[in-house]
Amino acid sequence: MPPFALNHMAAPRLGWEAFLDLSARLGCMGVEFRNDLPGALFQGADPSVVGVACRARGLRFLALAEVKMFNDWSDAKRAEAAALMQIAVTAGAEAVSLIPRNDGVDTGEVARKAAMTTALRELLPMLRGHGLRGMVEPLGFEVCSLRYKSELVDVIESLGAADTYAMVHDTFHHHLAGGGPVFPAHTGIVHVSGVTDPGISVADMRDGHRVLVDRHDRLGNVAQIAALRDAGYAGPISFEPFAAAVHALDDAGPALRESMEFITDGLAAKGA
């Protein structure tokens, strides 16, 4: 089985411990937690307790999300990032997630590159000082200030920061941004979700359309993952569905397992 992982968005109604149990039951290698779900992060539990529970189940704490609008840099953003990094260290997380502006601001080429460069340059010593990686996620929406992987790779290389920054290859956002080359050496994690609604245009796809990957998938998840693996990527493949229909499941385990098996079989058929 590929190295599957779960983002807490796959089962957001579960408390942190039940989510870890689900991940372990499915044979996952790791998890991602996030600070944008209802209620307190970890339901108020001490981050160190969560970290111990992860390790006790043989799970890696892959990333803690997220610093929102990381490229809208300010003193307040620095403080926000520092606070999240401290929690990540206490919990034993390997990385923090960095999410760009997605509001139509700084979308011009010069502005978006300048904003991204400034933020990543400022975050770099903070991440290194905490022993963390920064997982940067391009979003495919037209209003996003970071859509294209190639621009992110250029900035990472210009900062000499490939040891600290990695890219999130989100199959949904890669499709929305028009596809293009993949960068396996710069990819730290893959997020998977599918869109199966035949009536929605690509331009109108939104997070609420993101279900589990099956044979009706329109995003080419299996082909995207196969391309990455053929090019040398061997890292985590993390499930991140946002659709209400998935979140409403009383037990997401069977549906997640079925999607894992579909992806595994599809990759085997492609020899990936």
N, C-alpha and C positions, 0 to 999 in steps of 0.2 A: 504494500500500500504506500502511496506517496506520503510525504511528511505533512499530514493535515493538521490544522490548528483551528481553534474557534475564537472568533471575536465575540465579545459579550453581546453584541447586537444580534447574534444568531438566536439568543434566548434571553432577551432583556428582562423578562419577568422573573427569572430565577435570581435568587440571592447569590452572593459570590461563592459560597461553599457548594451549593447545589450545582452551580455552573461548572465548578471544577470537577465535581463528581461526574457530570454529563460528559465533559471533555475526556476524562480518564476512561469512562465506559466505552467511548467511541474509539479509543486507541489513539487519541491525538497526541502530538508531541509538545504542544504548547498552547498558550492562551494569550489573548489581548483583553485588557480591561479598559474601561473608558469613563470619563468624568461628565458625560453629557446625558446619562440616563437619569430617570426620575429618582429623587432621593439622594442621600449622601453617598459619596464614593465608598465602596466596600460596605455599604449600609452602616457606616460609622466604625467599622472594625479597624483595629490598629493595622497599618500596612505591613508591619513585620509579621504579624500573625498570618496574613494572607500569603506572604512569601513562603513561610514555613509550610503552609498547607499545599501550596503549589508543588514544592519540592518533595513533599511526602507522597504525592501522587505521581511522581515522575514526570511532572510537567514543567516546561520552561515558561517563565513569565516574559513573553517576547517583547511586549511594548505596552506602555501606558499612554492612552490618548486622553486629551489632546491639547496642544497649544493652538487655539483657534486664531485665524488671521495672523499667523506668525510673521508675515511679511509687512504688517502694519506696525513697524517698529517704533517703540517709545519706552520711556522709563517704566510705565505701567506694564507693558508687555514683557520687559525684562524681569520684573518682579513676578509676574504670572508664570513665566517659564521657569524661574528659579524655584518657585514653590512646587511646581509639578515635578521637577527633577529631584527635589529632596524626597518627595513621596516615593518616586520610582526607585531611588537608591534604598530607602528603608524597606521597600517591598521586594527588593531583589530583581527588579525589572531590568531588562537588557537595553531598552531604548524608550524614548518618548516620541510620540507622533506629532508632526508639525503640519498643520492644515492651512492652506493659503486663503487669502481674501477671495470671496465668491460673491461679490456684490456689484460688479461692473466697474470698480475703481482700479486704476493702475493696470488696465488691460492693454494699453499700447506697448509696443515692443520695448522702447527705451525705458518707459516708466516701470514696467513689470520686471525687467532685468535689474534695474537699479534697486528697486525695493527688495527683491529677493537677495541680491548680493549683500546689501547692507544688513539684513536680518541674519543671514547665514554666517556672515563674518562676525557679528556680535555674539551669536549663539555658540560659535565654535569653541572658544575657551571655556565657556560655561559647561558645555557637554563634556569636554575633555577633563575638566576638573572634577566632574562627578563620575567619570568612567562610563559614560553612557553614549549610545549612538542616537542620532536624530533620524527618524524615519519621515521623509518628506513625501507628501502625496499630491501629485498633480491631479487636478479635477478636470473632467472633460467638458463641463458646462461652458457655454460661450461667454458667460459673464465672469469666468474665473480668471484670476491674475496669474495663474500658473497652470497652463493646459498641456504644455509640450515637454516631454521627457528630455529631448535633446537640449533645451535651454537649461534645465536643471543640471544635467550632466556637465554642460559647459561651465556653469558657475562653480559646481563642486570641484572640478578640475582646476579652475583658476585660483581657487582658495587652497589647493593642495590638501583637500579634506576628505578624500575617498576613504580614509580610515575611520572617519567619524560619521559622515552622512551616507545614508542609503536611501534608495527610492522605493516607494510602495508602487507596485504594478497592480492597479485595480482594473480588473477585466471590464467592468462597466465603464469606467472613465476612459480607459484606453479606446474602447469602441466609440464613445461619444466624441473623442478628440480626433477621430478619423484614422485610428490605428497607427501605422508607421513602425519604425524600427523598435526593437526591444533592446534593453541594455542589461544583460544578465549579470555582468560584473558589478554593476551599480545597484542591483535590485536586492533589497533586504528581506522583502516579504511580498507575497502575492495575495490580494484580496479577491475572492470569487463570489459572484452572485449572477443570477440569470434574469433575463427579461423574456417572457413567453407570450405576452399580449400581442397578437398579430395586428392589432388595429392602431397601435401607437407608433408615431414616426420617431426616428432617432432624435430629432431636435426636441421632441416633447418628452423624451424619457426622463424620469425623475427617480429619486431614491425610493419612493413608494411603489415603483414598479419592480423592484429588485427582489426576486424570489430565489428559491434554490435551483441549482442547475439540473436540468433534465433534458430529454431528447427534443423538447420544444424550444430550447434556448436559442435566442437570436443573436447573442453576443459573440459566439464562437469561442466559448471558454476553453473547451478542450484543445482547440487549435492554438489559442494563445499560450496555454500552459505548455503544450508540446513544443512550440517554437522556443520558449524560454529554456526548457529542459534540454532540448537538442543543442542549444547554444551554450550549455554549461551550468545553468541555474539548478541548484539542488536544495534550495531553502524551503521554508514553510509555505504552505498553501492554506490560507485562512478564510473560513466562511464568514461572510458579512452581508447577509440579507436584511433589507430594511422593510420589506412588505408587511403590512398589518396581518395578512393571512398567515404568514410564517410565525409572527410574534404571538398570534392567538392560539397556537397549538398547545394543548395541555402537556404534551411530551414531544419535544422536537427531535428526540433521539432517532426514531425510526425514519423520519423524513431526511434527516441529515445523513444517516447511514446509507440510505438509498441514493442520495446525491453523491456521496463519496464513492460508492460502488460504480455509479454511472461514469464519473470522471476517471476512476481507475481503469475501468474497462475500455473507455475511449482512448486513454493514453497508451494502454497495452496494444490496442489495434493499430495505433500510429507508430508503435515501436519507441515511444518516448518514456 
